[in-house]
Amino acid sequence: MEPVVYHVVKINGDYAVMKTDDGVENTVAMALLPIEITEGDTVLWENLAYSILK
């Protein structure tokens, strides 16, 4: 699978709503994301794991 870059749009309780630059929306459980994630962060999904891009 290709790496995907997401922008965290909203954190709603135990879930984060994220969008790609193409407008594809994805809701992900916070347990799968880095603990320091906040709204506005950019994350990379690669090799079945998420990491924050700085």
N, C-alpha and C positions, 0 to 999 in steps of 0.2 A: 504494500500500500504506500501511496505517496504521503509525505508529510503535509499537514494542514495547519495553517496559521489562523487562530481565532482571536477575536476581540471580546472581552468580557463586557457584556452590555448591562447585566443586572444580576445581583445575587439575591435570591429569594429563599431564605431559610436554608434548607439542605441542598439546594440546587443552584447552579449558575447557568444563566442564559447567555450563550455565546453566538457570534456571527462571524462568518468568513467575509473576505473582501467582496466575494461574489453574491453576498446576501443570504447564504445558506445558514439557517438558524439551528442550533443544537442545544439541548438541555442536558447538563452533566451533573452527576452527584458530586457534591463538594468533597466527599471522601476520596475521589479519584484525582483531585487537583492538589497542587502544592498548598500547604497550610497557609502561606502568606498571601494567597490570591486576594485581590480586591477588584472592585468595579473599575473598568478602564484599562486593566492590564491586557497585554497581548501574550497569548500562550501558543506553544507549538505542540501539536499532537504528532508523535513519531514513535514507532515501535511500541504501540499500545500504551504509551505513557505521555503525560502532559508535563511541560516545563515552561517556566516564565521566560519570555524574551525581554531583554532590557535594551 
